[in-house]
Structures are given as C-alpha cells and as structure tokens.
Amino acid sequence: ASESFLSMISLKARSLFGNESDPGRCEVLSGMLFDSAMDLVRMGSYPSAALILGDITRRKEDAALSDSADKDAMVAAMDKELPPDVIQLLTADAVGHDLEKQGHAVQLLASIGADATSAFTSIIRSSEDLRARQLAASYITRSGPEAIAAFKEGFLADANAFERSRMLEVLDTVTRDVRDELALMLADENPKVRGAAFALAERVNTPDARKLVLEHAQHKNPDVADSAIRSIGRMKEPLAVPVLSDILRSSKEQAVLVSASRAIGQIRDNSGVEVLGALLKPKGFWFFKKWKPTEVRLAAALALRAIGSPQAIAALAVAEKDPDVRVRDTAKKAMASSKEPPPA
C-alpha cells in the first residue's frame, strides 16, 4: 500500500477507534491501525506513524484507569509489541547522524510509552551521540517508575564497560536516585566506567554522593583514590578536609598528595592550613634536608594561596626560600597580595 492510501485509511479508522467501547471491535481497529503504523515506519513516514501509535497508547492508558467492567479486555485488545525489524529501524535512525530522522524516531518511540523502554535503553547503550542518549533518557523518565527501574536493572545485567559508561553519563537525566549505581561503579576496574561514575557523582552532588566519593578517597587503588579526591575537591565538601589532611600526612603517592592539596585549596577551609604548611618544610638540616617532591610543594603553596587567610599566608612564609622558583613565586605573590589595601 502507498503512504497516501495508508494515511487515508488510518484517518477513518482512527475516528472509529476513538469512540469504540467494544473490546472485540477495539482489537480489530487497533490491530488495523497498528499494522498501518508499522508499514508507515518502514516507509520512513514517522510523523504519521507517531500519530497512530499515540492514539493507541492514549486509549490504552485511559482504559487502564477506567472503572469499566471491560477494562482488562480493552487493555489486552490494544496491547501490541513492535516487530523486531521496526525496532531495528527506529534504533538505527535514533542513533544516526540525520538529526531530523533522529528526532522523529525518538518521538515515535516516545509515543508508545513504557513499551519503548527496551528500545530507549538500547539507544543509550549503543549510541556515541550524547544528544540521542539524553533524549532517550528523558523519555524513559516520562514513562514512569517501572521504566526507570527496568533501566537501572541494566547496570546489574549484561552491559559491558562501554555501555555502562554511556548509561552513567545520562543516569541523572532518568533519576536522581543513583546511590546504588555509584556504590557499584566508583571503584570499577575499568577507568572509563570509573570516570563516568565520578562525573555522575559531581553532577548530582547530593550528601549521599559526597559521602560515597569521600569513602573512596582512601581506597587501596591509588588511581581510584586520586579520582575520588579530585571529585571531592570539585564538589567542595568541607567535611572532607579532615580525611584529606590524614591523606596528606600518610600517603606516599605523589599524585594523591598533589590532588589532596588541590582539593583543600578548592574547598578553601582554614582547618587544612597546618598540614599544607608542613608539606613546604624540609626534613633534616643543612646539607641533609629532604624536601617533598616539587609538584607536591607547588600544589600545597597554591592551595594556601587560594585559602588566603592570615594563617595560610603565614604558613607560606617558609616557601619564600624554597629551592624551586615556581614555589617561591607563588609564596611571594600571595604575601604581596595580602599586604595590598582592599579595593575602595
């Protein structure tokens, strides 16, 4: 059948379908409309197909909420599943580079409501296009709690590392309740998954998220610990400063020491001044002085400069005689700025 013929027949059937209350006749009409919509999809006429599928979905939802004795029979009469070839077509267009087709495909999937959750999940798993994934995620949210729960179960199912990272990148579009996923993924063995999990924690930035990130700041894997410390600095969690201070006193990992110093500087908490100042002081005397690595001292000096309190500036005094010019310059600039009169 041609597209124009299908559209004409569907228009008449839609008018009859909208007022039909008999389950048997409703099943015949909805079946005719659904088959027409599938053919329209195969022809690439997504807007026309979306109108038909939208009608079926609304009638089905209204029937489910009604007090009619035939409620269950009416819902069953309109219960349709997308054929595999149609799902494949829609998914391919939804993740493709043709923005018009992409928009039409996603809107069509949205028109069938919760039944499209698996297709939207497939888009999120497979698409490299963040825009397509965000669109799919927003429609899962609109499909309700069951669709959200089904999507979240995907983290515990058969998703591989790339798929999990893509899902994490849009999870907060679907739901703000991400505690379980963060607890599972923050220490994932795959760096890409870990990175996506820490980025998710920073975006939601809830007390639960900050607590979970902070728990990973002392992880036995230094890469996990470093990522957690960087995140907690960007989240500006003041309760993290005692933990970060303990890390600065005990860690032997240069990257971790640098990140912890920077994090305290980002948080700008005066309680971290003492431990930052200690990083600038050498151990030993005269020719036997032993300094912390230059990058660690520089990070500590920059953190003290960022805090900028009288105690922080005083702690920087020792850095004016540091063997590295960058550390000396940071200290001198901070001390000079502290002596300038405030702007009028």
Long-range contacts (C-beta under 8 A, 24 or more apart in sequence): 1-39, 3-40, 3-43, 3-45, 3-48, 6-36, 6-39, 6-40, 6-43, 6-48, 7-40, 7-45, 7-48, 9-36, 10-36, 10-37, 10-40, 10-48, 10-52, 14-51, 14-52, 14-55, 17-55, 17-56, 17-59, 18-55, 18-59, 21-68, 21-70, 21-74, 23-70, 23-73, 23-74, 23-76, 23-77, 24-77, 26-59, 26-74, 26-77, 26-78, 27-77, 27-78, 30-56, 30-59, 30-77, 30-78, 30-80, 31-80, 34-80, 38-82, 38-83, 38-86, 41-86, 41-89, 41-90, 41-108, 42-85, 42-86, 42-89, 44-101, 46-93, 46-101, 46-104, 46-105, 46-107, 46-108, 47-104, 49-108, 50-104, 50-107, 50-108, 50-111, 51-111, 53-108, 53-111, 53-112, 54-111, 56-80, 56-112, 57-111, 57-112, 57-113, 57-115, 61-113, 80-115, 81-115, 82-112, 82-115, 82-116, 82-119, 87-118, 87-119, 87-122, 90-119, 91-119, 91-122, 91-123, 91-126, 94-119, 94-123, 94-127, 94-132, 94-135, 94-136, 95-123, 95-126, 95-127, 95-128, 95-129, 95-132, 97-129, 102-129, 102-131, 102-132, 102-135, 103-135, 106-132, 106-135, 106-136, 106-139, 109-136, 109-139, 110-139, 110-142, 113-143, 114-143, 114-144, 114-146, 114-147, 116-143, 117-143, 117-146, 117-147, 117-150, 117-151, 118-150, 120-151, 121-150, 121-151, 121-154, 124-151, 124-166, 124-167, 124-170, 125-154, 125-159, 125-163, 125-166, 125-167, 126-163, 126-166, 127-166, 130-169, 130-170, 133-166, 133-169, 133-170, 134-170, 134-173, 136-170, 137-170, 137-171, 137-173, 137-174, 138-173, 140-174, 141-173, 141-174, 141-175, 148-174, 148-175, 152-180, 152-181, 155-181, 155-184, 155-185, 156-184, 161-188, 161-190, 161-192, 161-193, 162-192, 164-188, 164-190, 164-193, 164-196, 165-190, 165-192, 165-193, 165-195, 165-196, 166-196, 168-193, 168-196, 168-197, 168-199, 168-200, 169-196, 169-199, 169-200, 171-200, 172-200, 172-203, 172-204, 176-204, 176-206, 178-204, 178-209, 179-208, 179-209, 179-212, 182-208, 182-209, 182-212, 182-213, 183-212, 186-212, 186-213, 186-216, 186-224, 186-228, 187-216, 187-219, 187-221, 187-224, 191-223, 194-223, 194-224, 194-227, 195-227, 198-227, 198-228, 198-230, 198-231, 201-231, 201-235, 202-231, 202-234, 202-235, 205-235, 209-235, 210-235, 210-237, 210-239, 210-240, 213-237, 214-239, 214-240, 214-243, 217-243, 217-244, 217-247, 217-260, 218-243, 218-246, 218-247, 222-253, 222-255, 222-256, 225-253, 225-256, 226-253, 226-255, 226-256, 226-259, 229-256, 229-259, 229-260, 229-263, 230-259, 230-262, 230-263, 232-263, 233-259, 233-262, 233-263, 233-264, 233-265, 233-266, 233-267, 234-266, 236-266, 236-267, 236-268, 237-267, 238-267, 238-269, 240-267, 241-267, 241-269, 241-271, 241-272, 242-271, 244-272, 245-271, 245-272, 245-274, 245-275, 248-275, 248-276, 248-278, 248-279, 249-275, 249-278, 254-293, 254-295, 254-296, 257-292, 257-293, 257-296, 257-299, 258-295, 258-296, 258-299, 259-299, 261-296, 261-299, 261-300, 261-302, 261-303, 262-299, 262-302, 262-303, 264-303, 264-307, 265-299, 265-302, 265-303, 265-304, 265-305, 265-306, 265-307, 266-306, 268-306, 268-307, 268-308, 269-307, 270-307, 270-309, 270-311, 270-312, 272-303, 272-307, 273-304, 273-307, 273-309, 273-311, 273-312, 273-315, 274-315, 276-300, 276-303, 276-304, 276-307, 276-312, 276-315, 277-304, 277-315, 277-316, 277-318, 280-315, 280-316, 280-318, 280-319, 280-322, 280-327, 281-318, 291-322, 291-323, 294-324, 294-326, 294-327, 297-322, 297-324, 297-327, 298-324, 298-326, 298-327, 298-330, 301-327, 301-330, 301-331, 301-334, 302-330, 304-334, 305-330, 305-331, 305-333, 305-334, 308-334, 308-337, 308-338, 310-338, 313-338
